[in-house]
Amino acid sequence: MAALPAAAQPAPRRTEQDQARDAVRDGRLVPLSQVLASLSARTPGEHLDTRFSETTDGRPVYLVTWRTPENRVVIFVVDARTGRVLDQRGD
């Protein structure tokens, strides 16, 4: 069985992370590093994890999991376009 020519190969599937990276590069989204610096200045603690998602109305958000010095785990919902904290969930 012969391999398909490069032009006939299916395009690699782009992930949400790839799309977010492109949007940051194009200036449509705030870089995660800026969001984390802002959270660190606002809330002492440690960054544990981040997921890129959308709200039910399609707004792109970062879901940032954070551990405070008191060992509380908080999830910040951050507007990925503006860097503004929209919600805070957790202990």
C-alpha positions in Angstrom: 0.0 0.0 0.0 1.5 3.3 -1.1 1.6 6.3 1.2 -0.5 9.3 0.4 1.3 12.3 -1.0 1.8 15.0 1.6 -0.9 17.2 0.2 -3.4 14.4 0.6 -2.5 13.7 4.3 -5.1 14.9 6.8 -4.1 18.0 8.7 -2.9 17.5 12.2 -5.8 18.0 14.7 -5.4 21.3 16.6 -6.0 21.2 20.3 -7.6 23.9 22.5 -4.1 24.6 23.8 -2.8 25.2 20.2 -5.7 27.6 19.6 -5.1 29.4 22.9 -1.4 29.8 22.1 -2.3 31.3 18.7 -4.7 33.7 20.3 -2.1 34.9 22.8 0.4 35.3 20.0 -2.2 37.4 18.0 -3.0 39.5 21.0 -6.6 38.2 21.4 -5.9 36.6 24.8 -3.8 37.6 27.8 -0.7 35.4 28.3 -1.0 32.9 31.1 2.2 34.2 32.6 0.6 37.6 33.1 -2.5 36.0 34.7 -0.3 34.0 37.1 1.7 37.1 38.1 -1.5 39.0 38.8 -2.9 36.1 40.9 0.4 35.8 42.8 0.3 39.5 43.7 -3.3 39.2 44.8 -3.3 35.9 46.6 -0.1 34.4 48.1 0.3 30.7 47.3 1.3 28.2 44.7 0.0 27.6 41.2 -1.0 24.0 40.8 -2.7 23.7 37.4 -4.4 25.6 34.6 -7.0 24.6 32.1 -8.2 26.6 29.2 -12.0 26.5 28.7 -15.1 28.5 27.8 -18.1 29.7 29.7 -21.6 28.7 28.7 -21.8 32.0 26.7 -18.5 31.2 24.8 -16.2 33.5 26.7 -12.6 32.0 26.9 -11.4 31.5 30.4 -8.4 30.2 32.3 -9.3 27.9 35.2 -6.4 28.3 37.5 -6.0 25.9 40.5 -4.1 27.6 43.3 -3.0 26.5 46.8 -2.9 29.1 49.5 -0.3 29.1 52.4 -3.2 27.8 54.6 -3.3 24.8 52.2 -6.7 25.8 50.8 -7.3 24.9 47.1 -9.0 27.6 45.1 -10.0 27.7 41.5 -9.9 31.1 39.9 -12.0 31.6 36.8 -10.1 34.3 34.8 -11.4 36.0 31.7 -8.7 35.1 29.1 -9.3 38.2 27.1 -8.9 40.7 29.9 -7.1 38.9 32.7 -9.9 39.8 35.1 -10.9 37.3 37.8 -14.6 36.4 37.1 -15.1 33.9 39.9 -13.3 32.1 42.7 -14.3 28.6 43.8 -13.2 26.4 46.6 -12.4 26.5 50.3 
